[in-house]
Amino acid sequence: MKGFLKEFKDFAIKGNMIDMSVGIVIGGAFNAIITNIVDCIITPLINYLIGLLTGGADAAQAVGKIGIFDIGTLVGAVINFVITAFVLFMIIKAINKFHKKEEAPAAPTTKVCPYCKSEIHIDATKCPYCQSEV
């Protein structure tokens, strides 16, 4: 059972899984913005233009409705998007901090010649610059 839980944890915290989840959530929030732009601005504008082109009672109704863009709903969707993006940023930042592994420093590949202070290969027994035994 412990192996199964460890395997599930590794799967859930894997970078690709988190990236995909963030994309889906941000996509849903952005979809709400686009839907509200269409519903609150574009559709009333089209109705107004159709009312003007057709004339008659429809035009009067359209002229009466042109001042009523539902901007509040659109602003609410934008605020919701910003809050969602910020919360996701904080979650990802916490996951990265939790999941960050300290890498051991790489083993040195060079050393300093004690005589001429030149940098030489770690396995060298003779300095190529001053010809001293090291």
C-alpha positions as semicolon CSV with decimal commas, in nm:
position;residue;x (nm);y (nm);z (nm)
1;M;0,000;0,000;0,000
2;K;0,289;0,238;0,078
3;G;0,432;0,180;-0,269
4;F;0,097;0,264;-0,426
5;L;0,066;0,588;-0,226
6;K;0,423;0,690;-0,311
7;E;0,359;0,620;-0,678
8;F;0,037;0,827;-0,668
9;K;0,218;1,114;-0,493
10;D;0,493;1,111;-0,756
11;F;0,229;1,115;-1,031
12;A;0,026;1,398;-0,873
13;I;0,325;1,624;-0,807
14;K;0,491;1,562;-1,143
15;G;0,549;1,888;-1,332
16;N;0,342;1,796;-1,638
17;M;0,036;1,711;-1,428
18;I;0,054;2,043;-1,241
19;D;0,105;2,240;-1,564
20;M;-0,195;2,072;-1,724
21;S;-0,412;2,143;-1,419
22;V;-0,312;2,509;-1,417
23;G;-0,389;2,534;-1,789
24;I;-0,735;2,388;-1,743
25;V;-0,825;2,617;-1,452
26;I;-0,688;2,932;-1,620
27;G;-0,863;2,831;-1,943
28;G;-1,195;2,803;-1,760
29;A;-1,152;3,145;-1,598
30;F;-1,053;3,300;-1,932
31;N;-1,354;3,135;-2,096
32;A;-1,575;3,322;-1,847
33;I;-1,418;3,651;-1,955
34;I;-1,476;3,580;-2,325
35;T;-1,834;3,467;-2,261
36;N;-1,907;3,786;-2,067
37;I;-1,751;4,005;-2,339
38;V;-1,986;3,845;-2,592
39;D;-2,292;3,854;-2,365
40;C;-2,238;4,201;-2,217
41;I;-2,091;4,402;-2,505
42;I;-2,099;4,234;-2,845
43;T;-2,453;4,092;-2,837
44;P;-2,618;4,420;-2,718
45;L;-2,419;4,609;-2,982
46;I;-2,532;4,373;-3,258
47;N;-2,892;4,401;-3,136
48;Y;-2,863;4,779;-3,147
49;L;-2,722;4,778;-3,502
50;I;-2,993;4,536;-3,621
51;G;-3,255;4,758;-3,459
52;L;-3,119;5,062;-3,641
53;L;-3,110;4,881;-3,976
54;T;-3,462;4,740;-3,948
55;G;-3,621;5,052;-3,800
56;G;-3,960;5,062;-3,632
57;A;-4,036;4,944;-3,280
58;D;-3,728;4,727;-3,270
59;A;-3,512;5,035;-3,325
60;A;-3,676;5,216;-3,036
61;Q;-3,619;4,919;-2,808
62;A;-3,259;4,887;-2,926
63;V;-3,191;5,257;-2,869
64;G;-3,335;5,220;-2,520
65;K;-3,110;4,921;-2,448
66;I;-2,783;5,056;-2,590
67;G;-2,699;5,232;-2,265
68;I;-2,737;4,909;-2,070
69;F;-2,415;4,722;-2,117
70;D;-2,372;4,479;-1,828
71;I;-2,018;4,595;-1,752
72;G;-2,046;4,486;-1,388
73;T;-2,064;4,120;-1,486
74;L;-1,765;4,160;-1,717
75;V;-1,560;4,335;-1,447
76;G;-1,658;4,059;-1,205
77;A;-1,530;3,796;-1,448
78;V;-1,199;3,982;-1,489
79;I;-1,159;4,014;-1,112
80;N;-1,242;3,644;-1,074
81;F;-0,974;3,564;-1,335
82;V;-0,711;3,773;-1,154
83;I;-0,793;3,616;-0,817
84;T;-0,783;3,265;-0,968
85;A;-0,449;3,333;-1,134
86;F;-0,303;3,473;-0,811
87;V;-0,421;3,177;-0,603
88;L;-0,279;2,934;-0,858
89;F;0,050;3,125;-0,854
90;M;0,068;3,096;-0,475
91;I;-0,016;2,724;-0,485
92;I;0,247;2,651;-0,751
93;K;0,501;2,858;-0,559
94;A;0,431;2,653;-0,243
95;I;0,451;2,324;-0,434
96;N;0,783;2,426;-0,590
97;K;0,921;2,527;-0,250
98;F;0,804;2,200;-0,096
99;H;0,928;1,990;-0,385
100;K;1,262;2,168;-0,434
101;K;1,558;1,938;-0,383
102;E;1,899;2,066;-0,289
103;E;2,154;1,948;-0,540
104;A;2,492;1,843;-0,408
105;P;2,773;2,058;-0,539
106;A;2,962;1,899;-0,825
107;A;3,296;1,745;-0,745
108;P;3,585;1,975;-0,835
109;T;3,757;1,900;-1,165
110;T;4,052;2,135;-1,117
111;K;4,300;2,230;-0,848
112;V;4,551;2,510;-0,801
113;C;4,923;2,447;-0,842
114;P;5,089;2,534;-0,508
115;Y;5,391;2,683;-0,686
116;C;5,265;2,895;-0,976
117;K;4,899;2,921;-0,863
118;S;4,772;2,812;-1,208
119;E;4,456;2,607;-1,238
120;I;4,533;2,250;-1,341
121;H;4,336;1,924;-1,381
122;I;4,253;1,746;-1,055
123;D;4,436;1,428;-1,160
124;A;4,756;1,606;-1,275
125;T;5,079;1,503;-1,106
126;K;5,293;1,765;-1,280
127;C;5,197;2,128;-1,350
128;P;5,193;2,195;-1,724
129;Y;5,283;2,561;-1,664
130;C;5,575;2,550;-1,419
131;Q;5,669;2,177;-1,453
132;S;5,656;2,130;-1,073
133;E;5,553;1,801;-0,913
134;V;5,212;1,841;-0,746
